[in-house]
Amino acid sequence: MQWIAETLRVFGFINREHLERKFGISQPQASADLNAFMRDNPAAMTYDLSAKRYVADRLDKRRS
């Protein structure tokens, strides 16, 4: 979960493929991990349907 937060902070977005490549996990596991992160950190990111990726919430980025 810390890697997701750091990736959002540095790049401003993340998607399932990032997790799949970094950790060698399946697409369903990557989705579950991102959903768990969103559940635990609801203000950290939102899903951009057109880009098919999670983007960092700008307000949350200012806090770091």
GIRA-V430530 format. One record per helix or strand of 2 or more residues. SS is the DSSP state (alpha for helix, beta for strand). FROM is the first residue (numbers start at 1). LEN is the number of residues. If there is no record, write none. Layout:
BEGIN
SS:FROM:LEN  SS:FROM:LEN
END
This chain:
BEGIN
alpha:2:10  beta:13:2  alpha:16:8  alpha:27:14  beta:45:4  beta:53:4  alpha:58:6
END
